[in-house]
Each structure stands twice: as C-alpha cells, then as structure tokens.
C-alpha cells in the first residue's frame, strides 16, 4: 500500500478497494480544499497529531460534518490494518473490505457522551 505523504492527503483521501485489497487513494475535493485552506492559514507547519486533535475538537464542540469527514480520512490506514488483522484472526466469510467498512462507518459513534450521575 502506498502511504499518504502529507497532511493534506492524510486528511482528505479515502481508500478504494479492488476486491479484498487496497487499490489506491481517492481524493475528496471538498476536504482537500478545506485542509489546504487550514494549512495555508496556519502560521507554522503543524503536525499530523495537531490536525487530528484540531478536527476532533471541532467535531466535539460544533458537531461539524466536515470535521467527521476529516477524521474518517485520517483513520483510513489504521482501520485498514485492523481490518487485515481481523481477517487473519476471525473465522468466517467476512472480507478485509467488510471489516474495514464496519470500522470506518462507526467513526461518528466514537463521540463521547456526557452522562448524568
């Protein structure tokens, strides 16, 4: 698999599968523009971790769909590697793509909820 090389790619591209394997990265133009604008407005070169925390905070405070999309793009690689590991360790007919889709589709459910005690 070709790893994404820069911050804009990491937060604006999504995996495309061919069968049960990674094929290539697909760019979401709206996310690319959004990330490009954020990077341009930033006064310094921020790290991948900085942007992950940035989008997570926006998602938590504003429930922004674009923030969720940036987080989903960011999590593509880790979800892929977890899906591959699941396929090797779980018996059944599920494919890597099935496990991947299940994981990535759940991103918006990771938002913490406040509880009243």
C-alpha positions in Angstrom: 0.0 0.0 0.0 1.2 3.5 -0.9 1.2 5.6 2.3 -0.1 9.1 2.2 2.8 11.6 2.2 1.5 14.9 3.5 -1.1 16.5 5.9 -3.5 17.4 3.1 -3.5 13.9 1.7 -3.9 12.3 5.2 -7.0 14.4 6.0 -8.7 14.4 2.5 -8.2 11.0 0.9 -10.0 7.7 1.2 -9.1 4.1 0.3 -10.5 2.4 -2.7 -10.6 -1.4 -2.7 -10.2 -3.7 -5.6 -11.7 -7.0 -4.5 -10.4 -7.5 -1.0 -7.2 -5.4 -1.3 -6.3 -1.8 -1.2 -6.1 -0.4 -4.8 -5.5 3.4 -4.5 -6.3 6.6 -2.7 -9.2 8.8 -3.8 -9.3 12.5 -3.0 -12.4 14.2 -1.8 -12.1 17.7 -3.4 -14.1 19.4 -0.7 -11.9 18.0 2.1 -8.8 18.8 0.1 -9.8 22.5 -0.2 -10.8 22.6 3.4 -7.5 21.1 4.6 -5.5 23.2 2.1 -7.1 26.4 3.4 -6.5 25.4 7.1 -2.8 24.7 6.4 -2.4 28.0 4.5 -4.0 29.9 7.4 -1.8 28.2 9.9 1.2 30.3 10.9 3.5 27.2 11.1 3.8 23.7 9.8 1.6 21.8 12.2 1.9 18.0 12.8 -0.4 15.2 12.0 -1.3 14.9 15.7 -2.1 18.7 15.8 -4.6 18.4 13.0 -6.2 15.2 14.4 -6.8 17.0 17.7 -7.9 20.1 15.9 -10.6 18.3 13.9 -11.6 16.2 16.9 -12.2 19.4 19.0 -14.3 20.9 16.2 -16.3 17.8 15.9 -17.0 17.7 19.7 -17.9 21.4 20.0 -19.7 22.0 16.8 -20.9 18.6 15.5 -19.4 19.6 12.2 -19.9 17.0 9.3 -16.7 18.2 7.7 -14.8 17.6 10.9 -16.1 14.0 10.9 -15.1 13.5 7.3 -11.6 14.8 8.0 -11.4 12.3 11.0 -12.7 9.5 8.8 -10.0 10.3 6.2 -7.3 10.4 8.9 -8.4 6.9 10.2 -8.3 5.2 6.9 -4.9 3.5 7.3 -5.4 2.4 10.9 -8.8 0.9 10.0 -7.3 -0.9 7.1 -4.6 -2.6 9.2 -7.0 -3.5 11.9 -9.4 -5.0 9.2 -6.5 -7.1 7.8 -5.6 -8.3 11.3 -9.3 -9.2 12.0 -9.5 -11.1 8.7 -6.5 -13.2 9.8 -7.8 -13.9 13.3 -11.5 -14.3 12.8 -13.1 -17.3 11.2 -15.9 -16.7 8.8 -16.7 -15.3 5.4 -16.1 -11.6 6.1 -13.5 -9.9 3.9 -11.0 -7.3 4.7 -13.2 -4.8 2.9 -16.2 -5.9 5.1 -14.2 -5.4 8.4 -12.9 -2.1 7.1 -16.3 -0.8 6.2 -17.7 -1.7 9.5 -14.9 0.1 11.4 -14.9 3.3 9.3 -18.7 3.5 9.3 -18.6 3.7 13.1 -16.4 6.8 13.3 -19.3 9.1 14.1 -20.3 6.9 17.0 -17.0 7.5 18.8 -18.1 10.8 20.1 -18.1 10.8 23.9 -21.5 11.3 25.5 -22.0 13.0 28.8 -23.7 11.1 31.5 -25.8 12.3 34.3 -25.0 10.5 37.5 
